[in-house]
Amino acid sequence: MAILNLYPDTSEVDFMGLFDKLTGTKHPDDGVAPLPATEVHAALLGVNRADAPYVVRDGAAEDADLVAEWRMAEPAWQTFFVASQLTRAVRIRMRLVPENHEVRVLEESWEVTRVGNPPQLKISGAYSRGPDRTVSSRYKVERGDSGGFEATETFRFDSSELRDPLQSVVLKSGWTWRSVILGKL
């Protein structure tokens, strides 16, 4: 008599892989030798560019090694962020853990509103933590050469522009990008 197993063997299920996927944790490719922590730190600071809408800076004041955030408070970037129709401000706090070759990452976001004339962005209060993605696009609709309507994208803002370069540096350095949702950084 054959016995029907109603409970599949869960020993083959990769629960940590599933948890990593849910939290946004990424591991480097096999065979990538981990760089020293000082080089990873320097490489993360090296992501800074004058023409980028974010800054990577020392994070000691926020209880982190490094902080990456949108340049929303900088006057030169106010027009860009107001035009973006941005609804969330994002800050990424990072702590390097050399013994595990990982960068622990806490992504935080707040709702923002436009106030005043000319409008400026202000934090409104709703807070969340964990990986998130905000995309804002603006299109211009006009008649094309064929006589039909065509939509042309005139503006695009994607919050992954902040996370992706940082994550790329960490993974190419042979370190793990470990997202923290619960607990301390």
N, C-alpha and C positions, 0 to 999 in steps of 0.2 A: 504494500500500500504506500503510495507516494504522499508525502506531507507537503502541503502548500504553505510556503513561507509568505506570510502577509507583511512581514517587516523586512524590507530589503537591507542588504548588508551595507551599513553606513561606514564601514572601515575604509572604503574606497573614496568616500566623499572628502574633498579638501575644504574643510570648514574654515581654515585660516585664509585660504585663497578667496573664499566667498566673502569673508569679513574684510579682507584687504580691498576687494572690489567695491564693497559697500562704503568703505571709509575713504577711498581714494588713495590708498597706499600703493606705491609703485616700487618695484625692485629693479636694480640694474641688470643688464644683460649678463648672462653667464660669461665668465672669463675676464670681466672688467676688473682690473686690480684697483682696490680702494686707495685714493690719494690721502695724504695726511690732512688732518683737520684744518691746519693753517692754510693749506692750498684750497680746500673747499670753501672756507670762509672768504678768502681773497677772490675766488672765482664768483661767488655769489654777489659780493660787492661790485665785481666787474660787470655785472648785468646792467648797472646804471648807465643811462645814456641821457644826454641833455634833451633829446627830442622825444623821449618816452614819457607817457603820462603817469609814470610811477617813479618812486624812489626806493632804493634799498639802502638802509642805514643801520647804525648801531642800535641795538634794542635793549640796552641795559635799563633804561627808564621803564620799559614795559616788561621786565623780568624775562628777557629773551636775549639770545646772542645777536640776532638780526631781525629787522622788521622791514617788510615791503608794504607799501601803501600807495594809493592814488594820490596825486598831487593836487587834491581838491582845494586845499587851503592856500596854495600859491597863486597870487594874483595873475600871473602869466597864463595859468591853466584854467582859471574860472570860466572864461567864455567857452572853452572846449567842453568842460563838464556840464555846464548849463545846456549847451546845444545837444549834448549826448542824450538828453532825456533820461539820464541815469536815475535810478530809483534806490540804489543800494551803494553804500560806501564799503570798501573791502580793505581789510588789513590782514597780512599774513605774518604771524610771529614764528620765528624759527629758533630751535635750540639744537646745536650740534652735539651728538653723543658719540665721541670717538671710539669708545670701547665696542660699540655695536655697528660702527660705520653707518649711522643713520642720522638723518635730520628730522627731528620731530617738528611737526608743523601744525599750528592752530590757525585756521582761517576763521576770521570773525567778520560779520557784516552788520550794518545798521541801515535802516531806512533813512532816506534823505528827502527833503522837500526844498522847493524854491521859494525864497522870501525876498521882499524888497524890490526896488526898481532903481537900477538894473538888478535883475534877479541874481541871487547868490544861493549856493547850496548850504543847507544846515541839517545837522543830524536831528532826526525827529524822535528816536527813542526805541523803536522795535529792533531787538538784537537777536542774532542767531550765530551759531558756530558750526563749522564743518564745511566741506567743499560745496561750492555753489557756482552757478554760472549765470551771468546776466548779459543779454545781447540786446542792443538797441540799434535800430536801423531807420533811416529816413529815405524815402523814395520820391522821385519826381516823375509824374505821369504826364506824358505828352504824346501827340500823334507822331508816329514814325514815318519814314519814307514811303512805306507801303499803304499809309492811310489809317492803319490800325493803331490802337493805343499801345504804348510801350512804357514800362516802368524801368527807371534807371536809378540805381542806388547812389545817393549823394552823400550819405554819411553812414558810418558803421562804427560801433563801439562794442567790444567783446571783452568781458572781464577775464577771459582765459589769457589775455595778453599779459596779465600780471603773473599768474601761476605758471604758465607753460615755460617761459625762459628759466625760471628758478628751478623748476622740476627737472628740466633738461640738464642743467649744470650739475645738479645733485646726482642724477643717474649716470651721466658721462664720467663723473668722478668716482664711480664704483660704490656709491652710497645708496641707501634706501631712503625714499621720501615717505615718511611715516605720518599719516594724518592722524591727528588727535581730535576725537569728538567729545569724549568724556574724560574727566580727570585733568591732571596738570600737564603743562607743556613739558 
